[in-house]
Amino acid sequence: DRLDQLGWTGPRLLHGEEDACWPLIAHAARRGLDTRIGLEDTLIRPDGSPATGNADLVRLARQVSDRAATPGPRAPGLSGG
């Protein structure tokens, strides 16, 4: 919001690490911001199980992002695919 107030029009990348990773991916999708994911960000899937690799994380991030960007009621929390 602060960048909007300042009139920033440049690119924005929102991502988190560890526990913040999955909620921030969903938030980025809702805000229309770019995001990223990889083993350097988290080793854990949204359901708490270990990720099997970067491809696994990317697939799950896409699911989280798609769900967050879709209007309508959502179940609370995140779940793995």
Biopython code that builds the backbone (N, CA, C, O; Angstrom):
import numpy as np
from Bio.PDB.StructureBuilder import StructureBuilder

atoms = [
    (1, "ASP", "N", (0.820, -1.194, 0.000)),
    (1, "ASP", "CA", (0.000, 0.000, 0.000)),
    (1, "ASP", "C", (0.865, 1.260, 0.000)),
    (1, "ASP", "O", (0.545, 2.254, -0.652)),
    (2, "ARG", "N", (1.963, 1.192, 0.744)),
    (2, "ARG", "CA", (2.843, 2.370, 0.815)),
    (2, "ARG", "C", (3.430, 2.690, -0.558)),
    (2, "ARG", "O", (3.524, 3.861, -0.923)),
    (3, "LEU", "N", (3.823, 1.684, -1.318)),
    (3, "LEU", "CA", (4.346, 1.932, -2.654)),
    (3, "LEU", "C", (3.290, 2.577, -3.549)),
    (3, "LEU", "O", (3.604, 3.442, -4.366)),
    (4, "ASP", "N", (2.031, 2.149, -3.388)),
    (4, "ASP", "CA", (0.939, 2.778, -4.136)),
    (4, "ASP", "C", (0.823, 4.251, -3.759)),
    (4, "ASP", "O", (0.683, 5.107, -4.632)),
    (5, "GLN", "N", (0.879, 4.545, -2.469)),
    (5, "GLN", "CA", (0.775, 5.922, -1.998)),
    (5, "GLN", "C", (1.904, 6.791, -2.545)),
    (5, "GLN", "O", (1.712, 7.977, -2.810)),
    (6, "LEU", "N", (3.067, 6.200, -2.710)),
    (6, "LEU", "CA", (4.217, 6.939, -3.225)),
    (6, "LEU", "C", (4.219, 7.047, -4.746)),
    (6, "LEU", "O", (5.071, 7.722, -5.324)),
    (7, "GLY", "N", (3.262, 6.377, -5.394)),
    (7, "GLY", "CA", (3.168, 6.426, -6.841)),
    (7, "GLY", "C", (4.146, 5.501, -7.551)),
    (7, "GLY", "O", (4.414, 5.682, -8.739)),
    (8, "TRP", "N", (4.677, 4.522, -6.848)),
    (8, "TRP", "CA", (5.630, 3.577, -7.445)),
    (8, "TRP", "C", (4.918, 2.765, -8.519)),
    (8, "TRP", "O", (3.885, 2.148, -8.259)),
    (9, "THR", "N", (5.473, 2.768, -9.720)),
    (9, "THR", "CA", (4.869, 2.008, -10.818)),
    (9, "THR", "C", (5.789, 0.907, -11.318)),
    (9, "THR", "O", (5.446, 0.186, -12.254)),
    (10, "GLY", "N", (6.942, 0.776, -10.708)),
    (10, "GLY", "CA", (7.888, -0.251, -11.127)),
    (10, "GLY", "C", (7.443, -1.639, -10.724)),
    (10, "GLY", "O", (6.444, -1.796, -10.023)),
    (11, "PRO", "N", (8.172, -2.640, -11.157)),
    (11, "PRO", "CA", (7.807, -4.017, -10.826)),
    (11, "PRO", "C", (7.928, -4.280, -9.330)),
    (11, "PRO", "O", (8.729, -3.664, -8.627)),
    (12, "ARG", "N", (7.107, -5.211, -8.875)),
    (12, "ARG", "CA", (7.124, -5.619, -7.468)),
    (12, "ARG", "C", (7.149, -7.131, -7.409)),
    (12, "ARG", "O", (6.443, -7.810, -8.155)),
    (13, "LEU", "N", (7.953, -7.637, -6.535)),
    (13, "LEU", "CA", (8.045, -9.080, -6.316)),
    (13, "LEU", "C", (7.800, -9.329, -4.845)),
    (13, "LEU", "O", (8.511, -8.795, -3.994)),
    (14, "LEU", "N", (6.803, -10.134, -4.539)),
    (14, "LEU", "CA", (6.470, -10.439, -3.154)),
    (14, "LEU", "C", (6.687, -11.920, -2.925)),
    (14, "LEU", "O", (6.071, -12.755, -3.587)),
    (15, "HIS", "N", (7.553, -12.241, -1.999)),
    (15, "HIS", "CA", (7.724, -13.639, -1.614)),
    (15, "HIS", "C", (8.209, -13.691, -0.180)),
    (15, "HIS", "O", (8.705, -12.702, 0.360)),
    (16, "GLY", "N", (8.062, -14.838, 0.418)),
    (16, "GLY", "CA", (8.466, -15.007, 1.803)),
    (16, "GLY", "C", (9.311, -16.244, 1.970)),
    (16, "GLY", "O", (9.559, -16.993, 1.025)),
    (17, "GLU", "N", (9.740, -16.433, 3.185)),
    (17, "GLU", "CA", (10.540, -17.604, 3.526)),
    (17, "GLU", "C", (9.851, -18.378, 4.644)),
    (17, "GLU", "O", (9.133, -17.817, 5.471)),
    (18, "GLU", "N", (10.092, -19.673, 4.638)),
    (18, "GLU", "CA", (9.586, -20.577, 5.678)),
    (18, "GLU", "C", (8.082, -20.405, 5.882)),
    (18, "GLU", "O", (7.324, -20.516, 4.918)),
    (19, "ASP", "N", (7.627, -20.136, 7.107)),
    (19, "ASP", "CA", (6.192, -20.074, 7.398)),
    (19, "ASP", "C", (5.466, -18.969, 6.640)),
    (19, "ASP", "O", (4.267, -19.084, 6.388)),
    (20, "ALA", "N", (6.169, -17.906, 6.275)),
    (20, "ALA", "CA", (5.535, -16.785, 5.571)),
    (20, "ALA", "C", (5.355, -17.057, 4.083)),
    (20, "ALA", "O", (4.633, -16.324, 3.407)),
    (21, "CYS", "N", (5.986, -18.078, 3.570)),
    (21, "CYS", "CA", (6.009, -18.341, 2.138)),
    (21, "CYS", "C", (4.607, -18.496, 1.540)),
    (21, "CYS", "O", (4.246, -17.754, 0.626)),
    (22, "TRP", "N", (3.835, -19.420, 2.027)),
    (22, "TRP", "CA", (2.545, -19.745, 1.410)),
    (22, "TRP", "C", (1.513, -18.630, 1.567)),
    (22, "TRP", "O", (0.821, -18.321, 0.596)),
    (23, "PRO", "N", (1.376, -18.008, 2.744)),
    (23, "PRO", "CA", (0.430, -16.888, 2.831)),
    (23, "PRO", "C", (0.810, -15.723, 1.906)),
    (23, "PRO", "O", (-0.071, -15.061, 1.358)),
    (24, "LEU", "N", (2.108, -15.469, 1.731)),
    (24, "LEU", "CA", (2.520, -14.367, 0.872)),
    (24, "LEU", "C", (2.309, -14.686, -0.605)),
    (24, "LEU", "O", (2.071, -13.775, -1.398)),
    (25, "ILE", "N", (2.390, -15.943, -0.986)),
    (25, "ILE", "CA", (2.066, -16.308, -2.372)),
    (25, "ILE", "C", (0.590, -16.033, -2.643)),
    (25, "ILE", "O", (0.233, -15.497, -3.692)),
    (26, "ALA", "N", (-0.257, -16.400, -1.697)),
    (26, "ALA", "CA", (-1.692, -16.130, -1.846)),
    (26, "ALA", "C", (-1.952, -14.621, -1.879)),
    (26, "ALA", "O", (-2.754, -14.147, -2.684)),
    (27, "HIS", "N", (-1.285, -13.879, -1.017)),
    (27, "HIS", "CA", (-1.465, -12.426, -0.971)),
    (27, "HIS", "C", (-1.009, -11.788, -2.281)),
    (27, "HIS", "O", (-1.672, -10.889, -2.798)),
    (28, "ALA", "N", (0.107, -12.244, -2.810)),
    (28, "ALA", "CA", (0.605, -11.718, -4.089)),
    (28, "ALA", "C", (-0.421, -11.954, -5.194)),
    (28, "ALA", "O", (-0.641, -11.078, -6.030)),
    (29, "ALA", "N", (-1.043, -13.117, -5.205)),
    (29, "ALA", "CA", (-2.051, -13.419, -6.227)),
    (29, "ALA", "C", (-3.255, -12.500, -6.101)),
    (29, "ALA", "O", (-3.771, -11.998, -7.099)),
    (30, "ARG", "N", (-3.698, -12.281, -4.871)),
    (30, "ARG", "CA", (-4.844, -11.392, -4.663)),
    (30, "ARG", "C", (-4.533, -9.964, -5.087)),
    (30, "ARG", "O", (-5.421, -9.251, -5.554)),
    (31, "ARG", "N", (-3.287, -9.541, -4.928)),
    (31, "ARG", "CA", (-2.886, -8.172, -5.268)),
    (31, "ARG", "C", (-2.394, -8.036, -6.704)),
    (31, "ARG", "O", (-2.142, -6.924, -7.169)),
    (32, "GLY", "N", (-2.256, -9.158, -7.412)),
    (32, "GLY", "CA", (-1.765, -9.110, -8.785)),
    (32, "GLY", "C", (-0.270, -8.854, -8.874)),
    (32, "GLY", "O", (0.209, -8.291, -9.858)),
    (33, "LEU", "N", (0.465, -9.265, -7.853)),
    (33, "LEU", "CA", (1.910, -9.057, -7.817)),
    (33, "LEU", "C", (2.650, -10.310, -8.253)),
    (33, "LEU", "O", (2.142, -11.424, -8.127)),
    (34, "ASP", "N", (3.843, -10.114, -8.762)),
    (34, "ASP", "CA", (4.707, -11.245, -9.087)),
    (34, "ASP", "C", (5.175, -11.903, -7.797)),
    (34, "ASP", "O", (5.267, -11.264, -6.749)),
    (35, "THR", "N", (5.465, -13.184, -7.899)),
    (35, "THR", "CA", (5.979, -13.921, -6.749)),
    (35, "THR", "C", (6.959, -14.972, -7.239)),
    (35, "THR", "O", (7.139, -15.145, -8.445)),
    (36, "ARG", "N", (7.577, -15.656, -6.330)),
    (36, "ARG", "CA", (8.519, -16.719, -6.676)),
    (36, "ARG", "C", (8.516, -17.763, -5.572)),
    (36, "ARG", "O", (8.057, -17.513, -4.457)),
    (37, "ILE", "N", (9.028, -18.923, -5.900)),
    (37, "ILE", "CA", (9.105, -20.016, -4.930)),
    (37, "ILE", "C", (10.257, -20.913, -5.321)),
    (37, "ILE", "O", (10.572, -21.051, -6.503)),
    (38, "GLY", "N", (10.875, -21.510, -4.352)),
    (38, "GLY", "CA", (11.935, -22.475, -4.589)),
    (38, "GLY", "C", (12.431, -23.027, -3.263)),
    (38, "GLY", "O", (12.024, -22.571, -2.194)),
    (39, "LEU", "N", (13.298, -23.994, -3.343)),
    (39, "LEU", "CA", (13.821, -24.617, -2.129)),
    (39, "LEU", "C", (14.603, -23.644, -1.257)),
    (39, "LEU", "O", (14.783, -23.885, -0.063)),
    (40, "GLU", "N", (15.072, -22.536, -1.850)),
    (40, "GLU", "CA", (15.754, -21.529, -1.048)),
    (40, "GLU", "C", (14.770, -20.729, -0.199)),
    (40, "GLU", "O", (15.177, -20.042, 0.739)),
    (41, "ASP", "N", (13.472, -20.812, -0.521)),
    (41, "ASP", "CA", (12.436, -20.105, 0.224)),
    (41, "ASP", "C", (11.803, -20.986, 1.299)),
    (41, "ASP", "O", (11.582, -20.538, 2.424)),
    (42, "THR", "N", (11.517, -22.218, 0.956)),
    (42, "THR", "CA", (10.906, -23.151, 1.910)),
    (42, "THR", "C", (11.181, -24.584, 1.472)),
    (42, "THR", "O", (11.341, -24.869, 0.285)),
    (43, "LEU", "N", (11.231, -25.455, 2.428)),
    (43, "LEU", "CA", (11.377, -26.886, 2.157)),
    (43, "LEU", "C", (10.068, -27.635, 2.437)),
    (43, "LEU", "O", (9.988, -28.855, 2.297)),
    (44, "ILE", "N", (9.047, -26.870, 2.837)),
    (44, "ILE", "CA", (7.791, -27.450, 3.311)),
    (44, "ILE", "C", (6.640, -27.067, 2.390)),
    (44, "ILE", "O", (6.511, -25.918, 1.968)),
    (45, "ARG", "N", (5.815, -28.049, 2.095)),
    (45, "ARG", "CA", (4.603, -27.829, 1.315)),
    (45, "ARG", "C", (3.539, -27.147, 2.192)),
    (45, "ARG", "O", (3.691, -27.117, 3.413)),
    (46, "PRO", "N", (2.477, -26.605, 1.602)),
    (46, "PRO", "CA", (1.439, -25.944, 2.407)),
    (46, "PRO", "C", (0.826, -26.841, 3.476)),
    (46, "PRO", "O", (0.380, -26.344, 4.511)),
    (47, "ASP", "N", (0.794, -28.141, 3.247)),
    (47, "ASP", "CA", (0.208, -29.047, 4.240)),
    (47, "ASP", "C", (1.195, -29.462, 5.326)),
    (47, "ASP", "O", (0.851, -30.246, 6.210)),
    (48, "GLY", "N", (2.432, -28.935, 5.264)),
    (48, "GLY", "CA", (3.433, -29.237, 6.283)),
    (48, "GLY", "C", (4.345, -30.389, 5.939)),
    (48, "GLY", "O", (5.327, -30.623, 6.643)),
    (49, "SER", "N", (4.054, -31.114, 4.881)),
    (49, "SER", "CA", (4.909, -32.228, 4.484)),
    (49, "SER", "C", (6.125, -31.700, 3.717)),
    (49, "SER", "O", (6.087, -30.585, 3.198)),
    (50, "PRO", "N", (7.197, -32.486, 3.642)),
    (50, "PRO", "CA", (8.400, -32.029, 2.946)),
    (50, "PRO", "C", (8.178, -31.919, 1.431)),
    (50, "PRO", "O", (7.526, -32.770, 0.826)),
    (51, "ALA", "N", (8.722, -30.875, 0.840)),
    (51, "ALA", "CA", (8.666, -30.714, -0.616)),
    (51, "ALA", "C", (9.614, -31.718, -1.256)),
    (51, "ALA", "O", (10.654, -32.052, -0.687)),
    (52, "THR", "N", (9.253, -32.194, -2.433)),
    (52, "THR", "CA", (10.104, -33.162, -3.131)),
    (52, "THR", "C", (11.074, -32.490, -4.092)),
    (52, "THR", "O", (11.936, -33.152, -4.671)),
    (53, "GLY", "N", (10.938, -31.171, -4.263)),
    (53, "GLY", "CA", (11.847, -30.444, -5.138)),
    (53, "GLY", "C", (11.215, -29.148, -5.607)),
    (53, "GLY", "O", (10.078, -28.832, -5.255)),
    (54, "ASN", "N", (11.960, -28.408, -6.400)),
    (54, "ASN", "CA", (11.459, -27.131, -6.903)),
    (54, "ASN", "C", (10.199, -27.294, -7.745)),
    (54, "ASN", "O", (9.278, -26.487, -7.626)),
    (55, "ALA", "N", (10.137, -28.307, -8.582)),
    (55, "ALA", "CA", (8.955, -28.513, -9.426)),
    (55, "ALA", "C", (7.708, -28.727, -8.571)),
    (55, "ALA", "O", (6.633, -28.226, -8.905)),
    (56, "ASP", "N", (7.844, -29.460, -7.482)),
    (56, "ASP", "CA", (6.738, -29.682, -6.550)),
    (56, "ASP", "C", (6.279, -28.347, -5.965)),
    (56, "ASP", "O", (5.079, -28.077, -5.909)),
    (57, "LEU", "N", (7.211, -27.519, -5.535)),
    (57, "LEU", "CA", (6.866, -26.222, -4.956)),
    (57, "LEU", "C", (6.199, -25.310, -5.979)),
    (57, "LEU", "O", (5.232, -24.620, -5.655)),
    (58, "VAL", "N", (6.700, -25.301, -7.201)),
    (58, "VAL", "CA", (6.117, -24.456, -8.247)),
    (58, "VAL", "C", (4.684, -24.891, -8.533)),
    (58, "VAL", "O", (3.794, -24.050, -8.652)),
    (59, "ARG", "N", (4.456, -26.192, -8.643)),
    (59, "ARG", "CA", (3.100, -26.699, -8.893)),
    (59, "ARG", "C", (2.150, -26.297, -7.769)),
    (59, "ARG", "O", (1.029, -25.859, -8.029)),
    (60, "LEU", "N", (2.591, -26.442, -6.535)),
    (60, "LEU", "CA", (1.751, -26.089, -5.395)),
    (60, "LEU", "C", (1.532, -24.584, -5.300)),
    (60, "LEU", "O", (0.441, -24.131, -4.952)),
    (61, "ALA", "N", (2.563, -23.816, -5.610)),
    (61, "ALA", "CA", (2.422, -22.358, -5.586)),
    (61, "ALA", "C", (1.393, -21.910, -6.612)),
    (61, "ALA", "O", (0.620, -20.986, -6.361)),
    (62, "ARG", "N", (1.384, -22.554, -7.747)),
    (62, "ARG", "CA", (0.392, -22.226, -8.777)),
    (62, "ARG", "C", (-1.023, -22.511, -8.269)),
    (62, "ARG", "O", (-1.941, -21.724, -8.501)),
    (63, "GLN", "N", (-1.194, -23.637, -7.579)),
    (63, "GLN", "CA", (-2.503, -23.975, -7.023)),
    (63, "GLN", "C", (-2.941, -22.953, -5.975)),
    (63, "GLN", "O", (-4.083, -22.495, -5.985)),
    (64, "VAL", "N", (-2.027, -22.600, -5.076)),
    (64, "VAL", "CA", (-2.327, -21.613, -4.032)),
    (64, "VAL", "C", (-2.672, -20.278, -4.680)),
    (64, "VAL", "O", (-3.636, -19.621, -4.287)),
    (65, "SER", "N", (-1.893, -19.887, -5.659)),
    (65, "SER", "CA", (-2.106, -18.622, -6.356)),
    (65, "SER", "C", (-3.443, -18.609, -7.088)),
    (65, "SER", "O", (-4.190, -17.635, -6.999)),
    (66, "ASP", "N", (-3.747, -19.676, -7.807)),
    (66, "ASP", "CA", (-5.010, -19.756, -8.545)),
    (66, "ASP", "C", (-6.212, -19.680, -7.606)),
    (66, "ASP", "O", (-7.188, -18.988, -7.894)),
    (67, "ARG", "N", (-6.137, -20.399, -6.477)),
    (67, "ARG", "CA", (-7.241, -20.362, -5.504)),
    (67, "ARG", "C", (-7.409, -18.965, -4.919)),
    (67, "ARG", "O", (-8.532, -18.485, -4.764)),
    (68, "ALA", "N", (-6.301, -18.316, -4.597)),
    (68, "ALA", "CA", (-6.363, -16.992, -3.974)),
    (68, "ALA", "C", (-6.883, -15.939, -4.939)),
    (68, "ALA", "O", (-7.553, -14.995, -4.521)),
    (69, "ALA", "N", (-6.585, -16.088, -6.217)),
    (69, "ALA", "CA", (-6.979, -15.092, -7.214)),
    (69, "ALA", "C", (-8.423, -15.271, -7.670)),
    (69, "ALA", "O", (-8.980, -14.376, -8.307)),
    (70, "THR", "N", (-9.036, -16.408, -7.357)),
    (70, "THR", "CA", (-10.406, -16.689, -7.778)),
    (70, "THR", "C", (-11.381, -16.041, -6.804)),
    (70, "THR", "O", (-11.338, -16.329, -5.608)),
    (71, "PRO", "N", (-12.266, -15.165, -7.299)),
    (71, "PRO", "CA", (-13.234, -14.540, -6.399)),
    (71, "PRO", "C", (-14.208, -15.561, -5.830)),
    (71, "PRO", "O", (-14.450, -16.613, -6.422)),
    (72, "GLY", "N", (-14.747, -15.236, -4.698)),
    (72, "GLY", "CA", (-15.741, -16.096, -4.069)),
    (72, "GLY", "C", (-15.246, -16.600, -2.733)),
    (72, "GLY", "O", (-14.099, -16.362, -2.355)),
    (73, "PRO", "N", (-16.121, -17.303, -2.013)),
    (73, "PRO", "CA", (-15.750, -17.781, -0.679)),
    (73, "PRO", "C", (-14.626, -18.808, -0.749)),
    (73, "PRO", "O", (-14.563, -19.621, -1.671)),
    (74, "ARG", "N", (-13.751, -18.755, 0.232)),
    (74, "ARG", "CA", (-12.648, -19.697, 0.313)),
    (74, "ARG", "C", (-12.634, -20.329, 1.700)),
    (74, "ARG", "O", (-13.014, -19.704, 2.690)),
    (75, "ALA", "N", (-12.201, -21.542, 1.749)),
    (75, "ALA", "CA", (-12.018, -22.178, 3.046)),
    (75, "ALA", "C", (-10.840, -21.511, 3.736)),
    (75, "ALA", "O", (-9.884, -21.125, 3.063)),
    (76, "PRO", "N", (-10.877, -21.361, 5.061)),
    (76, "PRO", "CA", (-9.764, -20.734, 5.756)),
    (76, "PRO", "C", (-8.505, -21.577, 5.652)),
    (76, "PRO", "O", (-8.567, -22.806, 5.628)),
    (77, "GLY", "N", (-7.365, -20.906, 5.590)),
    (77, "GLY", "CA", (-6.083, -21.601, 5.556)),
    (77, "GLY", "C", (-5.725, -22.095, 4.186)),
    (77, "GLY", "O", (-6.477, -21.930, 3.225)),
    (78, "LEU", "N", (-4.566, -22.704, 4.109)),
    (78, "LEU", "CA", (-4.058, -23.269, 2.855)),
    (78, "LEU", "C", (-3.962, -24.770, 3.004)),
    (78, "LEU", "O", (-3.734, -25.287, 4.098)),
    (79, "SER", "N", (-4.136, -25.458, 1.908)),
    (79, "SER", "CA", (-3.942, -26.904, 1.943)),
    (79, "SER", "C", (-3.156, -27.313, 0.724)),
    (79, "SER", "O", (-3.209, -26.648, -0.310)),
    (80, "GLY", "N", (-2.443, -28.379, 0.838)),
    (80, "GLY", "CA", (-1.643, -28.877, -0.292)),
    (80, "GLY", "C", (-2.517, -29.515, -1.337)),
    (80, "GLY", "O", (-3.682, -29.839, -1.103)),
    (81, "GLY", "N", (-1.916, -29.688, -2.511)),
    (81, "GLY", "CA", (-2.684, -30.242, -3.609)),
    (81, "GLY", "C", (-2.608, -31.688, -3.589)),
    (81, "GLY", "O", (-3.196, -32.349, -4.445)),
]
sb = StructureBuilder()
sb.init_structure("model")
sb.init_model(0)
sb.init_chain("A")
sb.init_seg("    ")
for serial, (resi, resn, name, xyz) in enumerate(atoms, 1):
    if name == "N":
        sb.init_residue(resn, " ", resi, " ")
    sb.init_atom(name, np.array(xyz, "f"), 0.0, 1.0, " ", f" {name:<3s}", serial, name[0])
structure = sb.get_structure()
